[in-house]
Amino acid sequence: QVQLVESGGGLVQAGGSLRLSCAASGSIFSMNDMRWYRQAPGKQREWVAGATRGGSTNYADSVKGRFTISRDNVKNTVYLQMNNLKPEDTAVYYCNGDFTLTTRSSVGFWGRGTQVTVSS
């Protein structure tokens, strides 16, 4: 199995920056497509950004130009650099990824999330 642990959340003023990390550990053969989602209070979870193993990235329109997803395939870690944060970015941010395990089976996993709060 795989454990995903997010970190880096916190309270920041509007216009500020945070860098989230998601470290994967366990029976990992390869870390494949990775994604960040977020869920604000009273709202559905929404996709924020994604990165393929080869490094291709894409973003939700709401964060394009402000957020950057990156990954370290050696450390099995994915990052989300968030700049020019807005109050509407306040949410719990979740890491999600597809993994090939050492058994060669492919499975998806979720982290438990990290809170990001942006004050106005």
C-alpha positions, 0 to 999 in steps of 0.5 A: 500500500501507499501512504500520502502525507500532505504538509505545508498548509497554514494561514496566510494573508491575501497575496501571500504564498505557500508551498504544499508538499505531498510525500508518498511512501510504501510499496511503490514501484513508480509514482504515476499521474499525480493531482492536487484537489481542494475542498472548501467548506460547503462545496464539492471537492474540485481538481486543482492541478495535475502532473504526469510522470513525464512532467506534463502539467495542467491547471484549473482555470481558477489557479492558472498563472498562480499555482505551479505543480511539480514533482520529484520522482526520486523522492516520490514527492509532489509539490504545489507552489501557490502564489498570489493567494486569494481568500477563495483559495481557502480549502483543505488541499488533498493530494491524489495519485496513481501508483504502480506497486511493487506487486505491479498492480496499479492503485490510486490513493488519497492523502488526508489533506492540509488546511490552507486559509487565506485571510483578506 
